[in-house]
Amino acid sequence: MLPYNRRREDATSKSSSEQFMIAIIGAGPAGLMAAQVLSDAGYAPTIFDAMPSAARKFLIAGRGGLNLTHSENFELFCSRYFEAQVFLQPALDNFSPNDMRLWAKSLGFETFVGSSGKVYPLDKKAAPLLRTWIHKLKANGTKFKMKHRLVGWSKDIWQFETPDGIKNYSFDAVILALGGASLPHLGSTGAWTKILGDKGLEISPLKPANMGFNVNWSEIFKEKFSGTPLKNVELSFRDINGNLQSKLGELLVSQNGVEGSLIYTHSKFIREQLEQKSPFTIYLDLFPHRTQSQLHEQLSGKQGKKSLSSFWKRLGLDGVKASLLREVLAKELLTEPELVTKTLKKFPLTLETFRPLEEAISTAGGLGFENLDEHLMLKDFPKVFCVGEMLDWEAPTGGYLLTGVMGQGKQAALGLLKLL
Ligand SMILES: Cc1cc2nc3c(=O)[nH]c(=O)nc-3n(C[C@H](O)[C@H](O)[C@H](O)COP(=O)(O)OP(=O)(O)OC[C@H]3O[C@@H](n4cnc5c(N)ncnc54)[C@H](O)[C@@H]3O)c2cc1C
């Protein structure tokens, strides 16, 4: 076993806070936030990560503008975590959407509220924010050990695979922030489920969250419209409890089916339906701002010498919406205003399956909260904490994921500080 220096090497003072070797394993936003709280308190944690650089998923989130959090009222915000809200409440109380904005500001990044209520840094970029954050952490004493993949844990020995072979370490306290298993090329593979599962801990199977769904599009539709947004539609269906789920928004036609924010928001409920029975049909109101009778009246108007397409186009029915009709109605039925109206107002979109976890934005399932105490410490393994997407919760996109994982990082670090 490597003799590991437990003191801050450059420290001349020997305060008690420097005498603990605290390891944070996983340099995503959850682990980095834990490091920030600990280093702000005078400790010098070491962050280990399998990848050559930190927080690759956080960086990818920057491609969508880095939606840090949401500005809706706090009660509604907290309800976005579904059944896990009760377990996440302490994290959200410790690190609210407002705290997220203050945190970004403390690093020199002002935020703004977009038209949908989502909160972004002014430049909508992740890289400058992450660079500044890591710089501050290092300046505050946090050390980084990259290319260290946790491969085993036995008693007090933590085993890592490194470019120089297997290395064993022992620590005074450990915060595990190993992520879920979506987009595994970014670092989080879910391999930790074996390491923790072997310890007898309860782990729910990892599943995709905020993912796309497969639709059997015709070849011609797929070729023409893959990548096309379907704007201003209202999606509705009943969830497994019979509750009506309905929302206005935008989705994206993909090569395999559908994806995008409107779909992601409902991905948990649709996944649950598909797990019970597939395929599952959801409904789209393709003209939510026109009533059935308005639409019917317009479609019953005189077509004259115009082609059906030109007639529809004048009514605003063209492109992807017109082609969707052709996907489900035979040619001879397209001139029947009543049927066309009904189909436009309640378009049946049959979802065959959900896309795999490797493609998803986030992960559902994971280490159950019943394994953890109120500080997110493993009940059976004192001074080992678990935080972030590796825990059994999910939330839609909209800034809920980053707020949730960073809140948990803070909660565990505060818990550890209490113990120390
Ligand atoms: C395309 C995309 C866009 C997103 N956009 C947003 C957004 O705008 N807003 C939002 O709120 N959320 C967004 N998310 C989700 C958000 O990025 C994640 O929820 C968040 O990064 C999870 O944080 P985490 O620290 O728990 O895990 P991760 O970020 O996955 O970090 C875990 C770390 O642990 C390391 N690791 C894993 N296993 C090991 C091991 N065995 N040994 C050592 N290290 C290991 C990994 O390399 C990784 O660095 C997005 C996700 C994706 C994929």
PDBQT file of the ligand as one rigid body, heavy atoms in Angstrom, charges set to zero:
ROOT
HETATM    1  C1  LIG A 501     -25.745  16.320 -23.005  1.00  0.00    +0.000 C 
HETATM    2  C2  LIG A 501     -26.049  16.668 -21.565  1.00  0.00    +0.000 A 
HETATM    3  C3  LIG A 501     -26.526  17.913 -21.256  1.00  0.00    +0.000 A 
HETATM    4  C4  LIG A 501     -26.856  18.229 -19.936  1.00  0.00    +0.000 A 
HETATM    5  N1  LIG A 501     -27.317  19.481 -19.656  1.00  0.00    +0.000 NA
HETATM    6  C5  LIG A 501     -27.666  19.792 -18.396  1.00  0.00    +0.000 A 
HETATM    7  C6  LIG A 501     -28.137  21.079 -18.081  1.00  0.00    +0.000 A 
HETATM    8  O1  LIG A 501     -28.154  21.984 -18.929  1.00  0.00    +0.000 OA
HETATM    9  N2  LIG A 501     -28.558  21.323 -16.806  1.00  0.00    +0.000 N 
HETATM   10  C7  LIG A 501     -28.514  20.350 -15.841  1.00  0.00    +0.000 A 
HETATM   11  O2  LIG A 501     -28.939  20.623 -14.716  1.00  0.00    +0.000 OA
HETATM   12  N3  LIG A 501     -27.998  19.138 -16.104  1.00  0.00    +0.000 NA
HETATM   13  C8  LIG A 501     -27.583  18.844 -17.348  1.00  0.00    +0.000 A 
HETATM   14  N4  LIG A 501     -27.066  17.609 -17.611  1.00  0.00    +0.000 N 
HETATM   15  C9  LIG A 501     -26.921  16.642 -16.512  1.00  0.00    +0.000 C 
HETATM   16  C10 LIG A 501     -25.701  16.918 -15.625  1.00  0.00    +0.000 C 
HETATM   17  O3  LIG A 501     -24.570  17.172 -16.429  1.00  0.00    +0.000 OA
HETATM   18  C11 LIG A 501     -25.455  15.709 -14.717  1.00  0.00    +0.000 C 
HETATM   19  O4  LIG A 501     -26.634  15.445 -13.991  1.00  0.00    +0.000 OA
HETATM   20  C12 LIG A 501     -24.302  15.947 -13.773  1.00  0.00    +0.000 C 
HETATM   21  O5  LIG A 501     -23.094  16.126 -14.466  1.00  0.00    +0.000 OA
HETATM   22  C13 LIG A 501     -24.136  14.772 -12.803  1.00  0.00    +0.000 C 
HETATM   23  O6  LIG A 501     -23.137  15.135 -11.888  1.00  0.00    +0.000 OA
HETATM   24  P1  LIG A 501     -22.354  14.051 -11.013  1.00  0.00    +0.000 P 
HETATM   25  O7  LIG A 501     -21.208  14.798 -10.407  1.00  0.00    +0.000 OA
HETATM   26  O8  LIG A 501     -23.289  13.321 -10.147  1.00  0.00    +0.000 OA
HETATM   27  O9  LIG A 501     -21.826  12.971 -12.065  1.00  0.00    +0.000 OA
HETATM   28  P2  LIG A 501     -20.865  13.178 -13.328  1.00  0.00    +0.000 P 
HETATM   29  O10 LIG A 501     -20.935  14.523 -13.873  1.00  0.00    +0.000 OA
HETATM   30  O11 LIG A 501     -21.179  12.042 -14.220  1.00  0.00    +0.000 OA
HETATM   31  O12 LIG A 501     -19.410  12.989 -12.716  1.00  0.00    +0.000 OA
HETATM   32  C14 LIG A 501     -18.988  11.772 -12.189  1.00  0.00    +0.000 C 
HETATM   33  C15 LIG A 501     -17.472  11.696 -12.308  1.00  0.00    +0.000 C 
HETATM   34  O13 LIG A 501     -17.051  10.459 -11.737  1.00  0.00    +0.000 OA
HETATM   35  C16 LIG A 501     -16.028   9.900 -12.540  1.00  0.00    +0.000 C 
HETATM   36  N5  LIG A 501     -16.029   8.446 -12.335  1.00  0.00    +0.000 N 
HETATM   37  C17 LIG A 501     -17.011   7.580 -12.606  1.00  0.00    +0.000 A 
HETATM   38  N6  LIG A 501     -16.639   6.332 -12.259  1.00  0.00    +0.000 NA
HETATM   39  C18 LIG A 501     -15.385   6.437 -11.736  1.00  0.00    +0.000 A 
HETATM   40  C19 LIG A 501     -14.488   5.501 -11.177  1.00  0.00    +0.000 A 
HETATM   41  N7  LIG A 501     -14.749   4.195 -11.073  1.00  0.00    +0.000 N 
HETATM   42  N8  LIG A 501     -13.291   5.945 -10.727  1.00  0.00    +0.000 NA
HETATM   43  C20 LIG A 501     -12.973   7.280 -10.785  1.00  0.00    +0.000 A 
HETATM   44  N9  LIG A 501     -13.808   8.194 -11.327  1.00  0.00    +0.000 NA
HETATM   45  C21 LIG A 501     -14.991   7.785 -11.784  1.00  0.00    +0.000 A 
HETATM   46  C22 LIG A 501     -16.402  10.306 -13.953  1.00  0.00    +0.000 C 
HETATM   47  O14 LIG A 501     -15.269  10.292 -14.799  1.00  0.00    +0.000 OA
HETATM   48  C23 LIG A 501     -16.971  11.708 -13.729  1.00  0.00    +0.000 C 
HETATM   49  O15 LIG A 501     -15.988  12.695 -13.881  1.00  0.00    +0.000 OA
HETATM   50  C24 LIG A 501     -26.691  17.275 -18.914  1.00  0.00    +0.000 A 
HETATM   51  C25 LIG A 501     -26.173  16.022 -19.232  1.00  0.00    +0.000 A 
HETATM   52  C26 LIG A 501     -25.847  15.721 -20.534  1.00  0.00    +0.000 A 
HETATM   53  C27 LIG A 501     -25.283  14.358 -20.838  1.00  0.00    +0.000 C 
ENDROOT
TORSDOF 0
